[in-house]
Amino acid sequence: MPRSTSRNLAPLPNQHFAGRLSEGGVVQCSAMGQTAKRYVVVDFDQVPDVACPCGVSRRALADAAAFPGTIHRTEIARDAKPHFHRRLTEAYYVLECEPDAQLELDGDLLPVRAGLCVVIPPGVVHRAIGRMLILNVVFPKFDPADEVLV
């Protein structure tokens, strides 16, 4: 499965924003010549990769006061490690996956496909089986110390 990096989308037109893209790919926006807007733009292609039990993640909005959680674009490898979170809830939205991809949730195997969303509450031991690309919405904000490998 090739890496998906906005291959069907036009590049983010940075010249339309008064702010500039931060090191983490986040822009606190204001239109040119106008007062600050109350929204945030994330260019995941500019967010640095971080190793995680599932593979490689690009974690955004950790420092954004406008959003109470974080959003991660995660490329899941075949050898994702089982883990759980003590207090975080995750919602995995599958963007792409291999035909035989699955999620293991507390020992249950769930076949997944693009377009499927799975909410994983605290304490649920989970891992991905097969390669996939997901958008992971995490509440409250992600904390690596909350992640427990099993």
N, C-alpha and C positions, 0 to 999 in steps of 0.2 A: 504494500500500500504506500504510494508516494506521499511525502509530507505535503500537507495542505497549508499553503501560506497565502491565503486570499487570491488564489489563482484566477478566480472569476470576477474579482472586484478591481475597480480602478484604485490606484494609490490614493491615500488620504491627502487631500489638497491642503497641506500645511500653510500655504500662503494665505488662506482665508481666515486664519486665526491670529489674533494679536499675541497670544501666548505662544511659546515654542514647545515642541515635544520634549518632555523631560527624559532623563536617562531611563526611566521605567516605562516609557511609551505613553504616558498620561498627559493630557493637556487640560488645564482649567481654562475653559473657553471664554473668549469675548470677541465679538465681531469687530472688525476694524472700525475705529472711530466711534464705537459704542461703549456703554458701560458693561461691566463684567456680567456674563451670563451665569445662570445657575445650573449649568450642566457640565459634564466631564466627558471627554472623548478618550478612548483607549485604542492605540494601534498595537495589536498583539505582536505584529512583526518586529516591533521595537522593544518589547518587553524581554528581559534576559531569561534564558533557560535556567531552570533549577531542577536538579535531580530529585526524584521522589520515589516512594515505594512502587508506583505504577509505571514509571518511565521518566519522562521529561515534562515539566510543567512551566507555563508562563503565567505567573500570578500577578493580577492587576488589582488596583483600587485599595491596597492595604492602607495607604495614607490618605485616601479620599474621604473627607468628612461627609460628603453628599450621599454616600452609599454605606449601609450598615454591615455589609459583608465583603467578600472578595469574589472575583471571577477568574477562573483559571482555564486556559486552553492547554489541555494535556494530551500528549502523544503517549499512548499506553503501549508498552512493549509486551511481548509474549510472556515474559517471566515476572509479571506484576506480583508483588508480595502481599500476602494477606495482612490486613491491619484494621484497626478501628479507631474511632475518635471518642474521647471522653465526653466532650461537650458540644462538638461541632456537628451541624447537620449539613450534608452535601446533597446536591441535586445534580446528577450526571445527565447531560443532554448529549446523546450520541450524534456526532456530525458525520462520521465515516467509520466503517468497520469491515473486517473480513467476514465472509459469509457465515463462518462457523463461530463467530465471537459470542462470548457469554460473560455474564457477571455471576460471581459466586457471592451469595448473600446469606450469612449464617448457615452455610452448608447447602443451601438450595442453589441450583443452577438455573439461570434465567437467560434464554437466548435473546440477543439484542440485535437491533438493526438501526440504521440511520433514521432519525426522527423520534426515537424512543427516549423518554425521560424517566429516571428512577430516583426517588428520594431515599436517602440513606440516613436514618436518624443516628444519634450518638449510641455507641455500644454495638452496632451491627458490624460483625467481622465481614469484610468484603475484599474482593480482588477481581480484576478483569482477567479473562482468559481469551487470548487472541489479541491481535493488534487492532487498535481503534484510536480515533481522535474524538475527544469529548470536550464539551464546555462544562466546567464544574462550577456551580454557584454554591458558595459556602457561607453559612450564617452561624454565629457571628463571624467576624473577620478571622481568616486563617491564622493559626498558631501552630508552628511545627512541633512544639512541645506537647501538643494535644494528641499527636499521632502515635499510636502504639502498635508496633509490629508483633505478630503472633507466630 
